[in-house]
Amino acid sequence: MQNTYFYRLYRHSKTLFWSVVIFFGMTLLLTFAGHQITPFFLWAMFSEKEHIRATHEVIEIKLNGETFNYTEELIDANRHIVTGSIFYYHKMKNNNDTDPTRTFFQEKLGNNYAKIQPTLERITNDKEQYAAFQAWLMRYLERSAHHEIETLEVNMQTWAYDASGHLNLLEIKPLLMVND
């Protein structure tokens, strides 16, 4: 008992000890009440419940009519930038060309959204940036893959496992097509 952190803290400073105990107590109380406090205790910022998905989406990129194996052709950082931005573009396309970050804050904040709306409009994507994405992606892939690109096609493939554990292609949706 004498070597525990709290015992030593109590012996060192009773004020600091009670401050720490009250802080932990209030944090637990507010967490169990469903509130998140202080910037470094925003649990939802770091984790979210992952739901089991029946389907999985995979990006298919075709450069000049041929499938581009971005997992082998691009270094990790470039691959993550390409796939991350394509998935975000896809989310925005499925959200009526509205940045999903805006929608998230509208749902999360409700009536308080108006307070941060001007800031969000300055820092999130709008229709103009959404439209410019296709040209940016083509230039980025050209530089990253070291290929001259005349046509770029991006499709979103939907895959699912059947009862026997085999992976089956369910659907291919064209996401974007760019001709130079």
C-alpha positions in Angstrom: 0.0 0.0 0.0 2.8 2.4 0.8 4.4 2.1 -2.7 1.3 2.9 -4.7 1.1 6.1 -6.8 -1.9 7.5 -4.9 -0.4 6.8 -1.5 2.9 8.6 -2.4 0.9 11.4 -4.0 -1.2 11.8 -0.9 2.0 11.9 1.3 3.6 14.4 -1.1 0.7 16.8 -1.6 -2.8 16.4 -0.3 -4.1 19.2 -2.6 -2.6 17.5 -5.7 -3.9 14.1 -4.5 -7.5 15.4 -4.2 -7.2 17.3 -7.5 -6.3 14.1 -9.2 -9.0 12.1 -7.5 -11.7 14.7 -8.3 -10.5 14.8 -11.9 -10.7 11.0 -12.3 -14.0 10.9 -10.5 -15.5 13.7 -12.7 -14.1 12.1 -15.9 -15.7 8.7 -15.0 -19.0 10.3 -14.0 -19.2 12.4 -17.2 -18.1 9.5 -19.4 -20.8 7.2 -17.9 -23.3 10.1 -18.4 -22.4 10.1 -22.1 -20.4 13.3 -22.2 -16.9 13.7 -23.6 -14.7 16.3 -21.9 -11.5 18.2 -22.8 -9.7 17.8 -26.1 -7.6 14.8 -25.0 -10.6 12.8 -23.8 -12.6 12.8 -27.0 -12.8 9.0 -27.3 -14.9 9.2 -30.5 -12.0 11.0 -32.1 -9.8 8.0 -31.8 -12.2 5.1 -32.1 -15.6 4.1 -33.4 -17.5 0.9 -33.2 -16.7 -1.1 -36.3 -19.7 -2.9 -37.8 -19.4 -6.2 -39.7 -20.0 -5.4 -43.3 -21.6 -7.8 -45.7 -19.9 -6.2 -48.7 -16.5 -4.6 -49.3 -15.6 -1.9 -51.7 -12.4 -2.0 -53.8 -11.1 0.7 -56.0 -10.2 -0.3 -59.6 -8.1 2.1 -61.5 -7.5 1.9 -65.3 -4.8 4.0 -66.9 -5.0 4.2 -70.7 -7.5 1.3 -70.7 -5.4 -1.1 -68.7 -5.9 -2.0 -65.0 -3.4 -0.3 -62.8 -2.1 -2.4 -59.9 -1.6 0.5 -57.5 -0.7 -1.9 -54.6 2.5 -2.8 -56.4 3.1 0.3 -58.5 2.8 3.0 -55.9 4.8 3.5 -52.7 2.8 3.2 -49.5 2.4 6.9 -49.0 1.2 7.6 -52.5 -1.1 4.6 -52.5 -2.8 5.9 -49.3 -3.2 9.3 -50.7 -4.7 8.0 -53.9 -7.1 5.5 -52.3 -8.0 7.7 -49.4 -8.9 10.6 -51.7 -10.8 8.4 -54.0 -12.9 6.9 -51.2 -13.5 10.5 -49.9 -14.5 11.6 -53.4 -16.9 8.6 -53.5 -18.4 9.5 -50.1 -18.9 13.1 -51.3 -20.4 11.9 -54.6 -22.9 9.7 -52.6 -23.6 12.7 -50.4 -25.1 15.0 -53.1 -21.6 16.5 -53.8 -21.4 17.8 -50.2 -18.4 17.2 -48.1 -19.2 14.4 -45.6 -17.4 16.4 -42.8 -20.1 19.1 -43.1 -22.9 16.5 -42.9 -21.2 14.9 -39.9 -21.1 18.1 -38.0 -24.7 19.0 -39.0 -25.9 15.7 -37.5 -23.7 15.9 -34.5 -24.4 19.5 -33.6 -27.9 20.0 -34.7 -29.0 23.6 -34.1 -25.5 24.6 -33.0 -24.1 23.9 -36.5 -24.7 27.5 -37.5 -22.0 28.6 -35.1 -19.2 26.7 -37.0 -20.7 26.7 -40.5 -18.7 29.6 -41.8 -15.4 28.0 -40.6 -16.4 24.6 -42.0 -17.2 26.1 -45.4 -13.7 27.6 -45.5 -11.9 24.4 -44.6 -13.9 21.7 -46.3 -14.4 20.8 -49.9 -17.0 22.5 -52.1 -18.4 21.7 -55.5 -15.5 23.6 -57.2 -12.9 21.5 -55.5 -15.0 18.4 -56.0 -15.0 19.1 -59.8 -11.2 19.8 -59.8 -10.4 16.4 -58.1 -10.5 14.5 -61.4 -7.7 16.6 -63.0 -5.7 16.5 -59.8 -5.9 12.7 -59.5 -4.8 12.3 -63.1 -1.8 14.6 -62.6 -0.9 12.9 -59.2 -1.1 9.4 -60.7 1.0 10.5 -63.7 3.7 11.7 -61.4 3.5 8.9 -58.9 3.3 6.1 -61.4 5.7 7.6 -63.9 3.3 6.9 -66.7 1.9 9.3 -69.3 -1.8 9.1 -68.9 -4.3 9.8 -71.7 -7.3 8.2 -70.1 -8.1 7.5 -66.4 -11.0 5.4 -65.3 -11.9 4.7 -61.7 -14.5 2.2 -60.7 -15.8 1.1 -57.4 -16.1 -2.6 -57.1 -18.4 -4.2 -54.6 -17.4 -7.7 -53.3 -19.0 -10.1 -50.9 -18.3 -13.5 -49.4 -20.8 -16.2 -50.1 -21.9 -19.0 -47.7 -19.0 -21.2 -48.7 -16.4 -18.4 -48.1 -15.7 -17.5 -51.8 -15.3 -13.9 -52.7 -17.7 -12.8 -55.4 -17.9 -9.6 -57.4 -21.4 -8.1 -57.0 -21.2 -4.8 -58.8 -18.9 -2.4 -60.6 -19.9 1.3 -60.5 -18.1 3.8 -62.6 -16.8 6.6 -60.4 -15.0 8.9 -62.8 -13.6 9.0 -66.3 -11.0 11.5 -67.5 -9.7 11.9 -71.0 -6.7 14.1 -71.5 
